[in-house]
Amino acid sequence: MQVQPSVWILPLFGLFLGAILGSFIATLALRWPEGRSIVTGRSACDGCGRTLVAPDLIPIVSFIVFRGRARCCGNAIAPLHPITEILAAFIGATAFLVAPPPEAIAGASFGWLLLTLALLDWRHYWLPERLTYGLGIVGLIVGWAGIGAPLPDRIIAGLVGFAAFEAVRVGYRRLCHRDGMGAGDARLFAGIGLWLGWRPLPLVLLCASLTGLLYAMLVVARRREPIGKVPFGSFLALSGWATWLALRSLWLSPSFGGAIGP
């Protein structure tokens, strides 16, 4: 039986595109919180500031070839670069493996946006309004285009998700007189709802809570002291895309016959 080219061409396309975007996402996560430009000028070495040339910019490969050091000055390259490139490549390839092209592009974009937010929250406890609002707006556009969950389900999920998180955030602050959750978490949860619809939201919250709890337990066990902040937005982002992936995989399974999934 002849194998259709799209079976492997599209996932490879997603992999290469993801690796390229992963390089940009890593740079954004490193520079944006410091107020450094990420869109103007040519790419430069973080160590010495020299302009990077083509061999330095090949995702993943350049890190391996130059043994994790900048070719221009020998300074160590931040591990965040190859890690992010690999994760973004995985998101792109997997999206095209489990979904047809229009929905795969949407799902990969969802994953790349969530990856960016997860990194920023993990490193800086920061969920920028531009990205959280952007996540929700793109989700509405995708729904309006008829891809994935119906638009009314998305709107309901966005409103309910934001209201639920905001109620918890405001209630905790009034009871305990201190912040226990950032406003960015509410915007992020609403944005995830605007992508997935309201039905998967409880699963997203459950998975995020369990992974966040496990992380906190591991940190306490290692440090043997109470944990401070927990980057809950990172766990929400991880759970959001994992839920999209799981639903798409089950929807494609003959055992489920397309009965579930957005």
KEGUPA-848338 format. One record per residue: chain; x, y, z of N, C-alpha, C, O in turn. Coordinates in steps of 0.1 Angstrom, whole numbers, plus 2048, in hexadecimal, padded with zeros to 3 digits. Layout:
! KEGUPA-848338
vexdo, nxx, nyy, nzz, caxx, cayy, cazz, cxx, cyy, czz, oxx, oyy, ozz
A, X, Y, Z, X, Y, Z, X, Y, Z, X, Y, Z $
...
***
This chain:
! KEGUPA-848338
vexdo, nxx, nyy, nzz, caxx, cayy, cazz, cxx, cyy, czz, oxx, oyy, ozz
A, 809, 7F4, 800, 800, 800, 800, 809, 80C, 800, 812, 80D, 808 $
A, 806, 816, 7F7, 80E, 822, 7F6, 80A, 82C, 802, 7FF, 82E, 804 $
A, 815, 831, 808, 813, 83B, 813, 811, 849, 80D, 819, 84D, 805 $
A, 806, 84F, 811, 804, 85D, 80C, 80F, 866, 811, 812, 866, 81D $
A, 814, 86F, 809, 81E, 878, 80D, 81A, 881, 819, 823, 884, 821 $
A, 80D, 885, 81A, 809, 88D, 825, 80B, 887, 832, 80B, 88E, 83D $
A, 80C, 87A, 833, 80D, 873, 83F, 81A, 877, 846, 81A, 878, 853 $
A, 824, 879, 83F, 831, 87D, 845, 835, 88B, 841, 83D, 891, 849 $
A, 831, 891, 836, 835, 89E, 832, 82F, 8A9, 83C, 836, 8B2, 840 $
A, 822, 8A8, 83F, 81C, 8B2, 848, 822, 8B2, 856, 825, 8BC, 85B $
A, 824, 8A6, 85D, 82A, 8A6, 86A, 839, 8AC, 869, 83D, 8B3, 872 $
A, 840, 8A9, 85E, 84D, 8AF, 85D, 84D, 8BE, 85B, 855, 8C5, 861 $
A, 843, 8C2, 854, 841, 8D1, 852, 83E, 8D7, 860, 844, 8E1, 864 $
A, 835, 8D1, 868, 833, 8D6, 875, 83F, 8D5, 87E, 841, 8DF, 886 $
A, 847, 8CB, 87D, 853, 8CA, 885, 85D, 8D5, 882, 862, 8DC, 88B $
A, 860, 8D7, 875, 869, 8E2, 871, 864, 8F0, 874, 86C, 8F8, 879 $
A, 857, 8F2, 872, 852, 8FF, 875, 852, 901, 884, 855, 90C, 889 $
A, 84F, 8F7, 88C, 84F, 8F8, 89A, 85D, 8FB, 8A0, 85F, 903, 8A9 $
A, 867, 8F5, 89A, 875, 8F7, 89E, 879, 905, 89C, 87F, 90C, 8A4 $
A, 875, 90B, 890, 878, 919, 88D, 871, 922, 896, 877, 92B, 89C $
A, 864, 920, 898, 85D, 928, 8A2, 862, 927, 8B0, 861, 930, 8B8 $
A, 866, 91A, 8B3, 86C, 918, 8C1, 878, 921, 8C4, 879, 926, 8CF $
A, 880, 924, 8BA, 88B, 92C, 8BC, 887, 93B, 8BF, 88C, 941, 8C7 $
A, 87C, 93F, 8B8, 877, 94C, 8BB, 870, 94D, 8C9, 872, 956, 8D0 $
A, 869, 942, 8CC, 862, 942, 8D9, 86D, 942, 8E5, 86B, 949, 8EE $
A, 878, 93B, 8E3, 882, 93B, 8ED, 888, 949, 8EF, 88A, 94E, 8FA $
A, 88B, 94F, 8E4, 890, 95D, 8E4, 887, 966, 8EB, 88B, 96F, 8F3 $
A, 87A, 965, 8E7, 870, 96D, 8EE, 870, 96B, 8FD, 86F, 975, 904 $
A, 870, 95F, 901, 86F, 95C, 90F, 87B, 961, 917, 87A, 965, 923 $
A, 887, 962, 910, 893, 967, 917, 893, 976, 917, 898, 97C, 920 $
A, 88F, 97C, 90C, 892, 98B, 90A, 886, 994, 90E, 888, 99F, 913 $
A, 87A, 98F, 90B, 86E, 998, 90E, 86D, 99D, 91C, 86B, 9A8, 91F $
A, 86F, 994, 926, 86E, 998, 934, 878, 9A2, 938, 877, 9AA, 941 $
A, 883, 9A2, 930, 88E, 9AC, 933, 88D, 9B9, 92C, 895, 9C2, 92D $
A, 882, 9BA, 924, 880, 9C6, 91C, 888, 9C7, 90F, 889, 9D2, 90A $
A, 88E, 9BC, 90B, 896, 9BC, 8FF, 88E, 9B9, 8F3, 884, 9B1, 8F4 $
A, 891, 9BF, 8E8, 889, 9BD, 8DC, 88B, 9AF, 8D6, 896, 9A9, 8D7 $
A, 880, 9AA, 8D1, 881, 99D, 8CA, 87C, 99D, 8BC, 87D, 993, 8B5 $
A, 878, 9A9, 8B7, 874, 9AA, 8A9, 87C, 9B4, 8A1, 87A, 9B3, 894 $
A, 884, 9BC, 8A7, 88C, 9C6, 89F, 89A, 9C1, 89E, 89F, 9BB, 8A8 $
A, 8A0, 9C4, 893, 8AE, 9C0, 891, 8B0, 9B2, 88E, 8A7, 9AA, 88F $
A, 8BD, 9AE, 88C, 8C0, 9A0, 888, 8C3, 998, 895, 8C6, 99E, 8A0 $
A, 8C2, 98B, 894, 8C5, 983, 8A0, 8D3, 984, 8A4, 8DC, 985, 89C $
A, 8D5, 985, 8B1, 8E2, 988, 8B7, 8E5, 97E, 8C2, 8DC, 979, 8C9 $
A, 8F2, 97B, 8C5, 8F6, 972, 8CF, 8F3, 979, 8DD, 8F5, 984, 8DF $
A, 8ED, 971, 8E6, 8EA, 976, 8F3, 8F6, 978, 8FB, 8F6, 980, 905 $
A, 901, 971, 8F8, 90E, 973, 8FF, 916, 97F, 8FC, 91A, 987, 905 $
A, 918, 981, 8EF, 921, 98C, 8EA, 91A, 996, 8E2, 920, 9A1, 8E0 $
A, 90E, 994, 8DE, 907, 99E, 8D6, 909, 99E, 8C7, 904, 9A6, 8C0 $
A, 912, 995, 8C2, 915, 994, 8B4, 909, 98F, 8AC, 901, 987, 8B1 $
A, 908, 994, 8A0, 8FD, 98F, 897, 8FF, 981, 893, 90A, 97D, 890 $
A, 8F5, 979, 895, 8F6, 96B, 891, 8F4, 969, 882, 8EC, 970, 87C $
A, 8FB, 95F, 87D, 8F9, 95B, 86F, 8F2, 94E, 86E, 8EF, 948, 878 $
A, 8EF, 94A, 861, 8E7, 93E, 85F, 8EB, 932, 866, 8E2, 92C, 86C $
A, 8F7, 92E, 867, 8FB, 921, 86E, 8F7, 922, 87D, 8F5, 918, 883 $
A, 8F7, 92E, 883, 8F4, 930, 891, 8E5, 92F, 894, 8E1, 92D, 89F $
A, 8DD, 930, 889, 8CF, 931, 88B, 8C7, 924, 888, 8BA, 924, 889 $
A, 8CE, 91A, 885, 8C6, 90D, 882, 8C1, 907, 88F, 8C9, 903, 897 $
A, 8B4, 906, 890, 8AF, 901, 89D, 8B4, 8F3, 8A1, 8B5, 8EA, 898 $
A, 8B7, 8F1, 8AD, 8BB, 8E4, 8B3, 8C9, 8E0, 8AE, 8D2, 8DD, 8B5 $
A, 8CA, 8E0, 8A0, 8D7, 8DB, 89A, 8E3, 8E3, 89E, 8ED, 8DE, 8A2 $
A, 8E1, 8F1, 89E, 8ED, 8FA, 8A1, 8F1, 8F7, 8B0, 8FD, 8F8, 8B3 $
A, 8E7, 8F5, 8B9, 8EB, 8F2, 8C7, 8F3, 8E6, 8C8, 8FD, 8E5, 8D0 $
A, 8EF, 8DB, 8C1, 8F6, 8CF, 8C1, 904, 8D0, 8BB, 90E, 8CC, 8C1 $
A, 905, 8D6, 8AF, 912, 8D7, 8A8, 91C, 8DF, 8AF, 928, 8DB, 8B0 $
A, 917, 8EA, 8B5, 921, 8F3, 8BD, 921, 8F0, 8CB, 927, 8F7, 8D3 $
A, 91C, 8E4, 8CF, 91D, 8DF, 8DD, 918, 8E8, 8E7, 91E, 8EA, 8F2 $
A, 90D, 8EE, 8E4, 906, 8F7, 8EE, 90D, 904, 8F0, 90A, 90B, 8FB $
A, 916, 908, 8E7, 91D, 915, 8E9, 91C, 91E, 8DD, 91B, 918, 8D1 $
A, 91C, 92B, 8DF, 91B, 934, 8D3, 928, 933, 8CB, 933, 933, 8D1 $
A, 926, 932, 8BE, 932, 931, 8B5, 93A, 93D, 8B5, 947, 93D, 8B3 $
A, 934, 949, 8B8, 93B, 955, 8B7, 944, 959, 8C3, 94F, 95F, 8C2 $
A, 93F, 955, 8CF, 947, 958, 8DB, 949, 94D, 8E5, 951, 94E, 8EE $
A, 943, 942, 8E2, 945, 936, 8EB, 93D, 936, 8F8, 93E, 92C, 8FF $
A, 935, 940, 8FA, 92C, 940, 906, 921, 935, 904, 91D, 932, 8F9 $
A, 91D, 930, 910, 913, 926, 910, 905, 92B, 90B, 901, 936, 90E $
A, 8FF, 924, 902, 8F1, 927, 8FD, 8E7, 923, 908, 8E8, 917, 90D $
A, 8DE, 92B, 90A, 8D3, 928, 914, 8CC, 91B, 910, 8C7, 91A, 905 $
A, 8CC, 911, 919, 8C5, 904, 916, 8B6, 906, 912, 8B0, 8FE, 90B $
A, 8B1, 912, 915, 8A3, 914, 912, 8A1, 914, 903, 896, 910, 8FE $
A, 8AB, 918, 8FB, 8AA, 918, 8EC, 8A7, 90A, 8E7, 89D, 908, 8E0 $
A, 8B0, 900, 8E9, 8AD, 8F3, 8E3, 8A0, 8EC, 8E9, 899, 8E5, 8E2 $
A, 89E, 8EE, 8F6, 893, 8E8, 8FC, 886, 8ED, 8F6, 87D, 8E6, 8F3 $
A, 885, 8FB, 8F4, 879, 901, 8EE, 877, 8FC, 8E0, 86C, 8FA, 8DB $
A, 882, 8FC, 8D9, 882, 8F8, 8CA, 87C, 8E9, 8C9, 875, 8E6, 8C0 $
A, 881, 8E1, 8D2, 87C, 8D3, 8D2, 86E, 8D2, 8D5, 866, 8CB, 8CF $
A, 869, 8D9, 8E0, 85B, 8D9, 8E4, 852, 8DF, 8D9, 848, 8D9, 8D6 $
A, 857, 8EA, 8D2, 84F, 8F0, 8C8, 84E, 8E7, 8BC, 844, 8E6, 8B5 $
A, 859, 8E0, 8B9, 859, 8D6, 8AD, 850, 8CB, 8B0, 849, 8C6, 8A7 $
A, 850, 8C6, 8BD, 847, 8BB, 8C0, 838, 8BF, 8BF, 830, 8B8, 8BA $
A, 835, 8CB, 8C3, 827, 8D0, 8C2, 823, 8D1, 8B3, 818, 8CC, 8B0 $
A, 82C, 8D6, 8AB, 829, 8D7, 89D, 827, 8CA, 896, 81D, 8C8, 88F $
A, 830, 8C1, 898, 82F, 8B3, 892, 823, 8AC, 897, 81C, 8A5, 88F $
A, 820, 8AC, 8A4, 815, 8A4, 8AA, 808, 8AA, 8A5, 7FF, 8A2, 8A3 $
A, 807, 8B7, 8A4, 7FA, 8BD, 8A0, 7F6, 8B8, 892, 7EB, 8B5, 88F $
A, 800, 8B6, 889, 7FD, 8B2, 87B, 7FC, 8A3, 87B, 7F6, 89D, 871 $
A, 800, 89C, 885, 7FE, 88D, 886, 7EF, 88A, 88A, 7EA, 880, 886 $
A, 7E9, 892, 892, 7DC, 88F, 898, 7D1, 896, 892, 7C5, 893, 895 $
A, 7D3, 8A0, 889, 7C9, 8A9, 884, 7CB, 8AC, 875, 7D7, 8AC, 871 $
A, 7C0, 8AE, 86E, 7C2, 8B2, 860, 7C8, 8C0, 85F, 7C7, 8C8, 869 $
A, 7CD, 8C4, 854, 7D5, 8D1, 853, 7CE, 8DD, 859, 7D5, 8E4, 861 $
A, 7C2, 8E1, 856, 7BD, 8ED, 85C, 7BD, 8ED, 86B, 7C1, 8F6, 872 $
A, 7B8, 8E2, 871, 7B8, 8E1, 880, 7C5, 8DF, 885, 7C8, 8E3, 891 $
A, 7CE, 8D8, 87E, 7DC, 8D6, 882, 7E3, 8E4, 884, 7EA, 8E6, 88E $
A, 7E1, 8EC, 87A, 7E7, 8FA, 87B, 7E2, 901, 887, 7EA, 908, 88E $
A, 7D5, 900, 889, 7CF, 907, 895, 7D4, 901, 8A2, 7D8, 908, 8AB $
A, 7D5, 8F3, 8A3, 7D9, 8ED, 8AF, 7E8, 8EF, 8B2, 7EC, 8F1, 8BD $
A, 7F0, 8F0, 8A7, 7FE, 8F3, 8A9, 800, 901, 8AE, 808, 904, 8B7 $
A, 7F8, 90B, 8A8, 7F9, 919, 8AD, 7F4, 91A, 8BB, 7FB, 921, 8C3 $
A, 7EA, 912, 8BF, 7E6, 912, 8CD, 7F1, 90D, 8D6, 7F4, 913, 8E0 $
A, 7F8, 903, 8D2, 803, 8FD, 8D9, 80F, 907, 8DA, 815, 908, 8E5 $
A, 812, 90E, 8D0, 81D, 917, 8D0, 81B, 923, 8D8, 823, 928, 8DF $
A, 80E, 928, 8D8, 80B, 933, 8E1, 80B, 92F, 8EF, 810, 936, 8F8 $
A, 806, 923, 8F2, 806, 91E, 900, 815, 91B, 905, 818, 91E, 910 $
A, 81D, 917, 8FC, 82B, 914, 8FF, 832, 921, 903, 839, 922, 90D $
A, 82F, 92C, 8FC, 835, 939, 8FF, 830, 93E, 90D, 838, 942, 915 $
A, 823, 93D, 90F, 81E, 941, 91C, 824, 938, 928, 827, 93D, 932 $
A, 825, 92B, 925, 82A, 922, 92F, 838, 926, 933, 83C, 926, 93F $
A, 841, 929, 929, 84E, 92C, 92C, 850, 93A, 934, 857, 93B, 93D $
A, 848, 943, 930, 848, 950, 937, 843, 94F, 945, 849, 955, 94E $
A, 839, 947, 947, 834, 945, 955, 83E, 93D, 95D, 840, 940, 969 $
A, 844, 933, 957, 84E, 92A, 95E, 85A, 932, 962, 85F, 930, 96D $
A, 85F, 93B, 95A, 86B, 942, 95C, 869, 94F, 964, 872, 953, 96C $
A, 85E, 955, 962, 85C, 963, 967, 84F, 965, 96E, 84C, 970, 973 $
A, 847, 95B, 970, 839, 95C, 976, 832, 968, 96F, 82C, 970, 976 $
A, 832, 967, 962, 82C, 972, 95A, 824, 96D, 94E, 829, 965, 946 $
A, 818, 971, 94E, 80F, 96D, 943, 80A, 97A, 93C, 800, 980, 940 $
A, 811, 97F, 932, 80F, 98C, 92C, 801, 98D, 927, 7FB, 984, 921 $
A, 7FB, 999, 929, 7ED, 99B, 923, 7ED, 99A, 914, 7E3, 994, 90F $
A, 7F7, 99E, 90D, 7F7, 99D, 8FF, 7F5, 98F, 8FA, 7EE, 98C, 8F1 $
A, 7FC, 986, 901, 7FC, 978, 8FD, 7EF, 971, 901, 7E9, 969, 8FA $
A, 7EA, 974, 90D, 7DE, 96D, 912, 7D2, 972, 90A, 7CA, 96A, 907 $
A, 7D1, 97F, 908, 7C6, 984, 900, 7C8, 97F, 8F2, 7BE, 97B, 8EB $
A, 7D4, 97F, 8ED, 7D6, 97A, 8DF, 7D2, 96B, 8DD, 7CC, 968, 8D3 $
A, 7D5, 963, 8E8, 7D1, 955, 8E7, 7C2, 954, 8E6, 7BD, 94C, 8DE $
A, 7BA, 95C, 8EE, 7AC, 95B, 8ED, 7A6, 960, 8E0, 79D, 95B, 8DA $
A, 7AC, 96B, 8DB, 7A7, 971, 8CE, 7AA, 967, 8C2, 7A1, 965, 8BA $
A, 7B5, 961, 8C2, 7B8, 957, 8B7, 7AF, 94B, 8B9, 7AA, 946, 8AF $
A, 7AC, 947, 8C5, 7A2, 93C, 8C7, 795, 93F, 8C2, 78E, 937, 8BC $
A, 790, 94C, 8C4, 783, 950, 8BE, 783, 950, 8AF, 779, 94C, 8A9 $
A, 78E, 955, 8A9, 78F, 955, 89B, 78F, 947, 895, 788, 944, 88B $
A, 796, 93D, 89C, 796, 92F, 897, 787, 92A, 898, 783, 923, 88F $
A, 781, 92D, 8A3, 773, 928, 8A5, 76A, 92E, 89A, 761, 927, 895 $
A, 76B, 93B, 898, 763, 942, 88D, 765, 93B, 880, 75C, 93B, 877 $
A, 772, 936, 87D, 775, 930, 871, 76F, 922, 870, 770, 91B, 865 $
A, 769, 91D, 87B, 763, 910, 87B, 76D, 904, 87D, 76A, 8F9, 87A $
A, 778, 907, 883, 782, 8FD, 886, 781, 8F9, 895, 782, 902, 89E $
A, 77F, 8ED, 898, 77F, 8E8, 8A6, 772, 8EB, 8AD, 767, 8EA, 8A7 $
A, 773, 8EF, 8BA, 767, 8F1, 8C2, 75E, 8FC, 8BC, 763, 905, 8B7 $
A, 751, 8FA, 8BD, 747, 905, 8B8, 74A, 912, 8BF, 74E, 912, 8CB $
A, 747, 91D, 8B8, 74A, 92A, 8BE, 742, 92D, 8CA, 748, 932, 8D4 $
A, 735, 929, 8CB, 72E, 92C, 8D8, 734, 924, 8E4, 734, 92A, 8EF $
A, 739, 918, 8E2, 73F, 910, 8ED, 74B, 918, 8F1, 74E, 918, 8FD $
A, 753, 91D, 8E8, 75F, 925, 8EC, 75C, 931, 8F4, 762, 934, 8FE $
A, 752, 938, 8EF, 74E, 945, 8F7, 74A, 942, 905, 74D, 948, 90E $
A, 741, 937, 906, 73D, 933, 914, 749, 92F, 91C, 74A, 933, 928 $
A, 752, 928, 916, 75E, 923, 91E, 767, 92F, 922, 76C, 92F, 92D $
A, 768, 939, 919, 770, 944, 91C, 76B, 94C, 928, 772, 950, 931 $
A, 75D, 94F, 927, 757, 956, 932, 757, 94F, 93F, 75A, 955, 94A $
A, 753, 942, 93F, 752, 93A, 94B, 760, 938, 951, 762, 939, 95D $
A, 76A, 935, 948, 778, 933, 94D, 77E, 93F, 954, 784, 93E, 95E $
A, 77C, 94B, 94E, 781, 957, 954, 77A, 95A, 961, 780, 95D, 96B $
A, 76C, 959, 961, 765, 95C, 96D, 769, 953, 978, 76A, 958, 984 $
A, 76A, 946, 976, 76E, 93D, 980, 77B, 940, 987, 77C, 941, 993 $
A, 785, 942, 97E, 792, 945, 983, 793, 953, 98A, 79A, 954, 995 $
A, 78C, 95D, 984, 78C, 96A, 98A, 785, 96A, 998, 78A, 971, 9A1 $
A, 77B, 962, 999, 774, 961, 9A6, 77D, 95B, 9B1, 77D, 960, 9BC $
A, 784, 951, 9AD, 78E, 94B, 9B6, 799, 954, 9BA, 79D, 956, 9C6 $
A, 79E, 95B, 9B0, 7A9, 965, 9B2, 7A5, 970, 9BC, 7AC, 973, 9C6 $
A, 799, 976, 9B9, 795, 981, 9C1, 790, 97D, 9CF, 793, 983, 9D9 $
A, 78A, 971, 9CF, 785, 96C, 9DC, 791, 969, 9E6, 791, 96C, 9F1 $
A, 79C, 963, 9E0, 7A7, 95F, 9E8, 7AE, 96C, 9ED, 7B3, 96D, 9F9 $
A, 7AF, 976, 9E5, 7B5, 983, 9E9, 7AE, 989, 9F4, 7B4, 98F, 9FD $
A, 7A0, 989, 9F3, 798, 98F, 9FE, 799, 988, A0B, 799, 98E, A16 $
A, 799, 97A, A0A, 79A, 972, A16, 7A7, 972, A1D, 7A9, 973, A29 $
A, 7B2, 971, A14, 7C0, 970, A1A, 7C8, 97D, A19, 7D3, 97D, A1F $
A, 7C2, 987, A13, 7C9, 994, A12, 7D7, 993, A0B, 7E0, 99A, A0E $
A, 7D7, 98A, A02, 7E3, 989, 9F9, 7DF, 982, 9EC, 7D5, 97B, 9EC $
A, 7E7, 984, 9E2, 7E4, 97D, 9D5, 7E8, 96F, 9D6, 7F3, 96B, 9DA $
A, 7DF, 966, 9D1, 7E3, 958, 9D0, 7E3, 953, 9C1, 7E8, 948, 9BE $
A, 7DD, 95B, 9B8, 7DD, 958, 9AA, 7DE, 965, 9A2, 7D7, 96F, 9A6 $
A, 7E5, 964, 997, 7E6, 970, 98F, 7DB, 972, 985, 7D4, 968, 982 $
A, 7D8, 97E, 981, 7CE, 980, 977, 7D1, 979, 96A, 7C8, 976, 963 $
A, 7DD, 977, 967, 7E1, 970, 95B, 7DC, 962, 95A, 7D9, 95D, 94F $
A, 7DB, 95B, 965, 7D6, 94E, 965, 7C7, 94D, 961, 7C3, 944, 959 $
A, 7BF, 957, 965, 7B1, 958, 961, 7B0, 95A, 952, 7A8, 954, 94B $
A, 7B8, 963, 94D, 7B8, 966, 93E, 7BD, 95A, 937, 7B7, 957, 92C $
A, 7C7, 953, 93C, 7CC, 947, 935, 7C1, 93C, 934, 7BF, 936, 92A $
A, 7BB, 93A, 940, 7B0, 92F, 940, 7A5, 933, 937, 79F, 92A, 930 $
A, 7A1, 940, 936, 797, 944, 92D, 79B, 942, 91F, 793, 93E, 916 $
A, 7A8, 945, 91C, 7AD, 943, 90E, 7AD, 935, 90A, 7AA, 932, 8FF $
A, 7B1, 92C, 913, 7B0, 91E, 910, 7A1, 919, 90D, 79F, 911, 904 $
A, 798, 91F, 915, 78A, 91C, 913, 786, 921, 905, 77D, 91A, 8FE $
A, 78B, 92C, 901, 787, 932, 8F3, 78D, 929, 8E8, 789, 92C, 8DC $
A, 796, 920, 8EB, 79B, 917, 8E1, 793, 909, 8E2, 790, 904, 8D8 $
A, 791, 904, 8EE, 78C, 8F7, 8F0, 77D, 8F6, 8F1, 778, 8EB, 8EF $
A, 777, 900, 8F5, 769, 8FF, 8F9, 767, 8FC, 907, 771, 8FA, 90E $
A, 75B, 8FC, 90C, 759, 8FA, 91B, 75A, 8EC, 920, 75D, 8E9, 92B $
A, 757, 8E2, 917, 757, 8D4, 91C, 765, 8CF, 921, 765, 8C8, 92C $
A, 770, 8D2, 91B, 77D, 8CD, 920, 783, 8D5, 92B, 78D, 8D0, 931 $
A, 77D, 8E0, 92F, 783, 8E9, 939, 785, 8E2, 946, 790, 8E4, 94C $
A, 77B, 8DA, 94B, 77E, 8D3, 958, 78A, 8CA, 958, 792, 8C9, 961 $
A, 78C, 8C4, 94C, 797, 8BB, 94B, 7A4, 8C3, 94B, 7AE, 8BF, 951 $
A, 7A4, 8CE, 944, 7B0, 8D7, 944, 7B4, 8DB, 952, 7BF, 8DA, 956 $
A, 7AA, 8DF, 959, 7AC, 8E4, 967, 7B1, 8D9, 970, 7BA, 8DB, 978 $
A, 7AB, 8CD, 96F, 7AF, 8C1, 977, 7BE, 8BE, 974, 7C5, 8BC, 97D $
A, 7C1, 8BD, 967, 7CF, 8B9, 964, 7D9, 8C3, 968, 7E4, 8C0, 96D $
A, 7D5, 8D0, 967, 7DE, 8DB, 96B, 7E0, 8DB, 97A, 7EB, 8DD, 97F $
A, 7D5, 8D8, 981, 7D6, 8D8, 990, 7DF, 8CC, 995, 7E7, 8CE, 99E $
A, 7DD, 8C1, 98F, 7E4, 8B5, 993, 7F3, 8B7, 990, 7FC, 8B3, 998 $
A, 7F6, 8BC, 984, 805, 8BD, 981, 80B, 8C8, 989, 816, 8C7, 98D $
A, 803, 8D3, 98C, 808, 8DD, 995, 80B, 8D8, 9A3, 815, 8DC, 9A9 $
A, 801, 8D0, 9A8, 803, 8CA, 9B5, 80F, 8C1, 9B6, 817, 8C1, 9BF $
A, 811, 8B9, 9AB, 81D, 8B0, 9AB, 82A, 8B8, 9AB, 833, 8B5, 9B2 $
A, 82A, 8C3, 9A3, 836, 8CC, 9A2, 839, 8D1, 9B0, 844, 8D1, 9B5 $
A, 82E, 8D6, 9B7, 830, 8DC, 9C4, 835, 8D2, 9CE, 83E, 8D5, 9D6 $
A, 830, 8C6, 9CE, 835, 8BB, 9D7, 843, 8B8, 9D4, 84B, 8B5, 9DD $
A, 847, 8B7, 9C7, 855, 8B4, 9C4, 85F, 8BF, 9C9, 869, 8BC, 9CE $
A, 85A, 8CB, 9C7, 863, 8D6, 9CB, 865, 8D6, 9DA, 870, 8D8, 9DF $
A, 85A, 8D4, 9E2, 85A, 8D4, 9F0, 863, 8C8, 9F5, 86B, 8CA, 9FE $
A, 862, 8BD, 9EE, 86A, 8B1, 9F2, 878, 8B4, 9F0, 881, 8AF, 9F8 $
A, 87C, 8BB, 9E5, 88A, 8BD, 9E2, 890, 8C8, 9EB, 89B, 8C6, 9F0 $
A, 888, 8D3, 9ED, 88E, 8DE, 9F5, 88B, 8DD, A04, 892, 8E3, A0C $
A, 881, 8D4, A07, 87D, 8D3, A15, 87A, 8E0, A1C, 87D, 8E3, A27 $
A, 872, 8E8, A14, 86D, 8F4, A19, 860, 8F8, A11, 85F, 8F3, A06 $
A, 857, 900, A17, 84B, 904, A10, 84E, 90A, A02, 858, 911, A01 $
A, 846, 907, 9F9, 848, 90C, 9EB, 842, 91A, 9EB, 838, 91E, 9F2 $
A, 848, 923, 9E2, 843, 930, 9E0, 839, 931, 9D5, 82E, 92B, 9D6 $
A, 83C, 937, 9CB, 833, 939, 9BF, 833, 92C, 9B7, 83D, 925, 9B6 $
A, 828, 929, 9B1, 827, 91E, 9A7, 822, 923, 99A, 818, 92A, 999 $
A, 82A, 921, 98F, 826, 926, 982, 81A, 91E, 97C, 81B, 916, 973 $
A, 80E, 921, 982, 802, 919, 97F, 7FE, 91B, 970, 7F9, 912, 96A $
A, 802, 927, 96B, 7FF, 929, 95D, 806, 91F, 954, 800, 91B, 949 $
A, 812, 91B, 957, 819, 911, 94F, 812, 904, 94F, 811, 8FD, 945 $
A, 80C, 900, 95A, 805, 8F3, 95B, 7F8, 8F4, 954, 7F3, 8EB, 94E $
A, 7F1, 900, 954, 7E5, 902, 94C, 7E8, 901, 93D, 7E1, 8FB, 936 $
A, 7F3, 907, 939, 7F7, 907, 92B, 7FA, 8F8, 927, 7F5, 8F4, 91C $
A, 801, 8F1, 92E, 805, 8E3, 92B, 7F8, 8DB, 92A, 7F6, 8D3, 921 $
A, 7EF, 8DD, 934, 7E3, 8D5, 934, 7DA, 8D8, 929, 7D2, 8D0, 923 $
A, 7DA, 8E5, 925, 7D1, 8EA, 91A, 7D4, 8E3, 90D, 7CC, 8DE, 906 $
A, 7E1, 8E3, 90A, 7E5, 8DD, 8FD, 7E4, 8CE, 8FE, 7E1, 8C7, 8F4 $
A, 7E8, 8C8, 909, 7E7, 8B9, 90B, 7D8, 8B5, 909, 7D6, 8AA, 903 $
A, 7CF, 8BD, 90E, 7C1, 8BA, 90D, 7BD, 8BA, 8FE, 7B6, 8B2, 8F9 $
A, 7C1, 8C5, 8F7, 7BE, 8C6, 8E9, 7C3, 8BA, 8E1, 7BC, 8B4, 8D9 $
A, 7D0, 8B6, 8E4, 7D6, 8AA, 8DE, 7CF, 89D, 8E1, 7CC, 895, 8D8 $
A, 7CB, 89C, 8ED, 7C4, 88F, 8F1, 7B6, 88E, 8EB, 7B3, 884, 8E6 $
A, 7AF, 899, 8EA, 7A2, 899, 8E4, 7A3, 897, 8D5, 79B, 890, 8CF $
A, 7AD, 89D, 8CF, 7AF, 89A, 8C0, 7B2, 88B, 8BE, 7AD, 885, 8B4 $
A, 7BB, 886, 8C6, 7BF, 878, 8C4, 7B3, 86F, 8C6, 7B1, 865, 8BE $
A, 7AB, 871, 8D0, 79F, 869, 8D3, 795, 86A, 8C8, 78E, 861, 8C4 $
A, 793, 877, 8C3, 789, 879, 8B9, 78D, 872, 8AC, 784, 86E, 8A4 $
A, 79A, 870, 8A9, 79E, 869, 89D, 79D, 85A, 89F, 79E, 852, 895 $
A, 79C, 855, 8AC, 79C, 847, 8AE, 78F, 841, 8AA, 784, 846, 8AD $
A, 78F, 836, 8A2, 783, 82F, 89E, 77A, 82A, 8AA, 76E, 829, 8A9 $
A, 781, 828, 8B5, 779, 823, 8C1, 76F, 82E, 8C6, 765, 82B, 8CC $
A, 773, 83B, 8C3, 76A, 846, 8C8, 761, 84B, 8BD, 757, 851, 8C0 $
A, 765, 848, 8B1, 75C, 84C, 8A6, 75A, 85B, 8A5, 74F, 85F, 8A0 $
A, 763, 863, 8AA, 761, 872, 8A9, 756, 877, 8B3, 751, 882, 8B1 $
A, 753, 86F, 8BD, 748, 872, 8C6, 74C, 87D, 8D0, 744, 884, 8D6 $
A, 759, 87F, 8D2, 75E, 889, 8DC, 768, 892, 8D5, 76C, 88F, 8CA $
A, 76C, 89C, 8DC, 776, 8A5, 8D7, 770, 8B1, 8D1, 764, 8B1, 8CC $
A, 777, 8BD, 8D1, 772, 8C9, 8CC, 771, 8C9, 8BD, 76C, 8D3, 8B7 $
***
